[in-house]
């Protein structure tokens, strides 16, 4: 009997010990999960901060460049800066089939510990980009020599525009060549380093432009010279960063293979088709304006597109801050966390999109009157409001586009984008030919066509992830309604507040509008639990 009691006592002690260990293990696991969550949030916030900081510098630089070009060379010349960049986007239709997926292949292989495979993709990408760059350079030179066949250019601007296109071509080749090296910061979840380098490049670009403009007679090709110099700096800097962050990821002439190149290109071919659709949607408008209207309208729409570009850049920077973590969650098959992070990313992009539109509805008219005196302020302001409204839905669903890349399912969205692009171009040409809408026709067609993204992105992203078709709609609808509300309030404030005529007055007016609109947007957009968590952390 005593031995039986001893055995029971012993079993009880063992069970208590197991329970204690399990309890400690559970506590330790919970602590580890909390540390990972904190680390994830810190990495995303750092990536986002530096991304937005680099964008701020780029924005300030654009605000300095645009009035310089329009005042000293003419609004017509400014149109050709935007047109040169648009022509490069046509070439990008080809290169994107390789470079859109190169980073994914390199990153996934590296995260899986397949270093030899990662180096094979890394080396193959560099070789393919070098061949592509050489081919594009030769074709670009031929086109530049006969540029008057493609574009209507005032005779006095032809030499300047040719030099501008040549320098923009060189910049593009350098951008293509740095694709593989930028992957290192992505793999290490150190996008903040890339954005710091980008900030430095913007400062270098501004410095070079300021130097040549102050010392020589103004020419529009100075803009191309400055941007090309910045691209060269970024290429060299990213090579150095890649070697420092991932010294085991190296180029080798014996490591590349045609098979690896084909694997990447064949996967990314639908990305090229999708990019062609984007060109039809957003890239041909300037060229059509050049051919069917005149250089003055081209310049005005180029200014409008600059505002759209800056708004899109904010969304892209915010969305890209989440990509390394989304890739990691997808690779680890943590689908519930992936879905929640996608919704959080959409709330963030929706917040910035709504704030841009809301603040611009208050201060945009004053901004253009001060920034570009003597121009058609009414057309430029309302044109900017149209393009910002066009980006409301695409900006909200932007994080969902990365789902197509993660799941390698780009066929359906690419076909949709192509159809949208064809409809956009046909509608634009018909409106310009048969109505007197002028520049508004170029902008309004994109506004209508972009409404398709309210349906295709959330439905297909949910399908790719095996989720309910309604999964993302509560977040999207909440984003759109919040943006419409703050924009309506912004227009009410614009009509009832006095105009301002100085930069200080504009700054104070915008800050006051932000104080009113930002808290309201936070309440409308974010769940109460998120707001409580944010306030609790700030109290601590």
N, C-alpha and C positions, 0 to 999 in steps of 0.2 A: 504493500500500500504506500509505504514511504517513497519507494523508487518511482511508483506511478505519479505521485505528487511532484517529485523532483522533475520528471520528464515534462509534466504539464507546465511547471514553473519555468523550465528552460524554454519550452515552445513559446510561452507568453513573452519571455524576454526577447527571443528572436523576432517575434512578430512586432513587438514594440520598437526594436532596433530597425527593422525593415520599414516600419511606418515613419520613424524619425528620418531615415535616409531618403525615403520617397518624398517626405515633406520638404526636406532640405533641397532635394533635387528639383522639386516643383518650384520652390522659392528661387533657386538659382536659375532655373530655366526662365521664370518670369522676369528676373532681373536682366538676364541676357537679352530677352525680347525687348525689354524697355530700353536697354542700351542701344540695340540695333535700331529701334524706332527713333530714338534721339539722334543717333548718328545719321540716319536717313534724312530726317528733317533738317539737320544742320547742313548736310551736303547740298540738299536742294536749295536751301536759303542762300548759301554761299554762291552756288551756281547762278541763282536768280539775281542776287545783288550785283555781281560783277557783270552779268549779261546786260542788266539794265543800266549799269554805270557806263559801260562801253557804248551802249546805244545813246545815252545822254550826250556823250562827247561827240558822237557822229551827228546827232541832231543839231547840236550847237554849231558844228562845222558846216552843215548844210545850210543853216540859217545865215551864216556868214558868206558862203559861196554864192547862193542864189541871188541876193541883191547886188553883189559885185558884178556877176555876169550880166544880169538884166540891165543894170545901170550903165556899165562901161562898154558892153558889147551889144546889148539888145536882148529882148525877150526871145527873139528868133534864135539866137545862138544858144540860149539855154535849152531850147527844145532839142538841139542836136546832142547835148550831153546825155539826156534821157534816151534819145533814139539810139545812140551808140550802145548804151547798156541793154536796150531792148533787143538789138541785133545779136548781142552776145547770148541772150536768153534763147534765141533760135538755135544757136550752136549747141547750147546746153542740153537740148533735146537728145543729142547723140551721146554726150559724155555721161549723162545721168544714169544711163542703163548700167554703166560700170560703177560709178562712184556712189550711187545711192545705196548699193548693197555691199560695197567693199568693206566699210566699217563694221557692218553686221557680221559678215563672215569672219573677219579678223577677231572681233570681240568675242563671239560665241566660242570659237576655237580656243582662244586664250583663257576664257573663264572655265572651260572644261579641262584645262591643263594640257591641251594638245599644242604645245609650243612649236613643234616642227610644222604642224598644219597651219598655225597662225602665221609663221614666217613665210610659208609658201604663198598664202593669200597676200601677205604684206608685200613681198617682192614682186609678185605677179601684177599687183595694182600699180606699183611704181613703173614697171616696164610698159604696161598698157597705157598709162597716162602720158608717158614720154612719147610713145608712138602717136597717140591721139593729138598731143600738143603740137608735134611737128606737122602733122597733116592739116590741122586747123590753121596753123600759121601760114602755110603755103596757099591754102584756099582763101584765107582772109586777105592776104596781100593782093591776090588777083581781084578780089571784090573791091578793095579800097581804090585800086587804080581806075576802076570803072564805076565809081560810086554814084556819079551823076546819072547813070542808067537806072538806078534803083530809087534815088531820092531827089526831091526838088530842093536845090540848095541855091541861095542867093550867090551870084558869081563872086562877090568879094569875100565870101566865107569858105569857098571851096578848098583852098590850101589848108586853112585852119581845121576844117572838119576832117580832111584826110589824115592830118597828123593826130587829131583826137582819136579817130577810129583805130589808127595803128597802135597808139599807146594803150587804149582800152583792150585791144587784142592781146598785147603782151601781158597786161595784168591778168587777163582771163587764163592764159597758159600757166602763169605762176600759181593762180588759185587752184587749178586742176592738179598741179604737181604736188601740192601740199596735202591732198586728200588722205593718203595713207598715213602720213606723219601725225595728223590731227587725231587719229584713232587712239593714240597712246593716252591722251588726257581723258578721252571718253571711257576707255577701259578702266583707268584708275579713278573714275568718278571725280576728276579734277577739271571740270569744264571751266571753273573759275580761273585757272591758269590761262586757258585759251582766251577767255574774255579780257583778262588783264593785258595780254599781248595785243588783242584787238584794240583796246583802249590806247595803248602806246602807238599802234599803227595809225589810228585816227589823229593823234596829236602830231605825229611825224608828217602825215598828209597835210594837215592844216599849216604846219610850220613851213613846209616846202612851198605850198601855194602862196602863203603870205610873203615869203621871201622873193619869189619870182615876180609876183604882182607889184611889189613895192620898188623893184629894181629895174623892171623892163616894161615895155609897152604891153597892155593887156591882150591876151589871146585866149580863146576858148580851150585850146589844147593844153594849157597849163593844168587844167582840171585832170586831164588824163595822165600827165606827167606825175602829178602828186599821188594819184591813186595807184599808179604802177609802182612807184617807189615804196609805198606802204605795203603792197602785195609782195614785193621782193623781201622786205623786212620780215613779214609774217612767214614766208617760206623758210627762210634761214632760221628764224626763232623756233618754229615748230619742229624742224629737224633736230635742233639742240634739245628741246623739251622731250621729244620722243626718246632720244638716247639716254636722258637722265631718268625719266620715269620708268621706262621699260627697256633696260639695257639688253635684255634677252630677245627683244624684237628688233631684228636687224635685216637690212637688205643684203641679198646674196645673189650674184649673177647665176649661180648654179641652183638656186632655190625656186625660181619662178617656173611656171609651166603654162603652156597654152590651155591645158585642161582646166586649170584653176581660173584662168581668165574667162573661159567659156562658161564655167559654172556660175560665176558672178554675173556675167552679162546676160545669160539666158534667164537667170532669176530676175534681173532688173529690167528686162526688155519691156515689161508692162509699165514700169516706172517711166521709161522714155515715152511710151504712148500717152501715159497720164500727163507728162510734162508738155507734150505736144498740145493736149487739150488745154492746159494752163496758158500756153502761148496764144492759142485761139481766143481764150477768155480774156486775157489781160495783156498779151504781148503785141498783138497786131493793131491795137487801137491807135497808138501813136503813128505807126506807118500809114494806116488808113487816113488818119487826120492829115498827115503830110501830103498824101496823094489827092485827097478829095476836098480839103479845105485850104488853109494857108499856114505860113510859118508862124504868124502871130497867135493863131488859135492853138497851134502845136505847142508853142511856148507856154501859153496859159494852162493847157491841159497837163503839160509836164510839171508845172508848179503844183497843180492839184494832185497829180500822181505822186509827187514828193511827200505830201502829207499822208497819202495812202500807204506809201512805202514805209514811212516812219511808224505808222500805226501797225502795219503788218509785222514790222521788225520787233515791236514790243511783244506781240503775240507769239512770234516764233521764238524769241529769246526765253520767254516765260515757259512756253511749252517744251522747249529743248532742255530746260533745267530738270525736267522729270524723266527724260529718256533713259539715262543710264540706269536709274532705279527700276523703271518699267521693264527694261531688257533683262535685268537681273531677276526680277520677280517672274517674268515669263519663262526664263531658262530654268528656274527652280520649280515651275508648275504651281506657284502660289496664286491661283486664279482669283480668289476672293479679295486678297490684298491688292492685286493688280486692278481689279474693277473699281475698288474704292479709291485707289490712287488716281485712276483715270478721271473719276468724278471730281476729285479734289483739284486736279489739273485744269479741268473744264471750268470750275468755279473761279480759279485764279485767272485764266485767260479771259473769261467773261467779265470779271471785275475790271481788268485793265482796259478791255474794249469799251465797256460802258463808261468808264471814267474819261477816256479820250473823247468819245462822242459827246458826253455831257458837258465837259469843260469847253470843248470846241464850240458847242452850240451857244455858250455864254460869251466867249471871248474871241471866237474865230474871226468875226468881221473886223473888229478893232485890230486884231493881229495883222491881217493882210493890209489894212490901211496904213499901219505904221511900218510894216516890213517891206512892202512893195508899193510905195506911193506912186501915183500916176498910172497904175494898172487898172484893169477892169475888176474892181474889188467885188462887185456883186456877183459876177459870173464865177470868179475864183472861189468865193466863200460857199455859194450854193453847190458848186461842183465838188468842193471838198466834202460838204455834208452828204452828198449823194454817194461818193466813193466810200466814206466811212460807214454809211448805212449799208452799202453793198457788202462790207466785210463783217457785219454784225453776226450773221449765222455762221459763216466760215470760221470766224475768229473763235466763236464759242465751241465749235466741234473740232477745232484744230488738233487737240491731243488725240482724238480718235483716229486721225489719219495714220498715226504711228502703229496702230493695230494691224494695218495692212502689211506694213513692213515686218512686224514681229511674226505674223502668221504666214508671210509670203503668199498673200492672196490679193493681188493687185488687178486681176483681170477685169472684174466687174466695175470697180470704181474708175478704172482707166477708160473703159468703154463709155461710161456715163459722162466723164469729163470731156471726152472727144465730142460726144453728141451735143453737150452744152456749148462747147467752143464753136462748133459749126453753126449752131443756132444763133450764137452771139454775133458772129461775123456777118452772117446773112442779114440778121435784123439790123445791125449797125449800118451796113451798106444801103439797105432799102430805106431806112429812115433818113440817111444823109441825102439820098438821091431824090426822094419823093416828098420830103417835108422840109420846113424851114427851121427845124430844131437846132441845127448847127452842132456846136460842141456838146450840147446837152444830150444829143442822140448817142454820142460815143459813150457817155457815162451811164445813161438810164438803162441801156440794154443789159449791161453787166449787173446792175441792181436787180433786175427782174430775174435773170438767169440764175444768179447765186442763191435764189430761194430754194432751188433743188436740193441744196446741201442740208436743208432741214429734214429731208427724208432719207437720202442715200447714206450719209455718214453714220447716223446712229443705228439705223436698221442693219446695215451690213457689218458694222463693227461688232454689234451684239451677236450677229450670226457667226462671225469668225471665231468669237470667244465662247460660243455655245450658251449664250445668255438669252433671257427673254427679250423680245423685240421692243418692249417698253422700258427696258432697263435704264437707258440714258435720257429718256424724254423728260422726266421731272426736273432734272438738272438743267437741260436745255431750255425748257419753257420758262423756268424761273429766271435764267440768265437773260433771255430775250425780253421778258416783261419788265425786269429790273432796268435794263438799258433803255427801253422805251419810256419808262417813268422818269428817269433822271434826265433824259434828253428833252422830254416835254417840259419839265421844270426849268431846265437850262434855257430853253427858248423863252419861257415866261420871264425869267430874270433878264435876258438880253433885251426884251422889249420894254422893260420897266426900269432898268438901270441906265444911267447916262453913259454916252460914249466916252472913251478915253483916247488921248492923242500922244501919250508918252509911254515909254517902256516901263517906267516905275508904276504908272497908273494901271497898265495892263497886268503887271505882276500882282499888284494888290487886288485887282478885280478878280483875277483867276484864283488867287489864294482864298478869297472870301467865298467864291463859288465852290471851291474844293471843301471848305469847312462845312458848307451846307449839304453838298451832294454826297461826299464820301460816307459820313455816318448813315445817311439814309440808304445808300447802296449796300452797305454792309448788312444792315438789318433786313433789307429785301432779299439779298443774295445768299447769305451764309446761314446754315442751320444754327439754331439757338445753342446747341451743344458746342459748336466750334467757337462761337462768340464768347461763351462762358469760359471755355478753356483758355482762350486768348487773354481775356480780362484777368483770370486767376493767375496766369503766368506773369502778367505785367505787374500785378499787385505784389507778387513775390519778389 
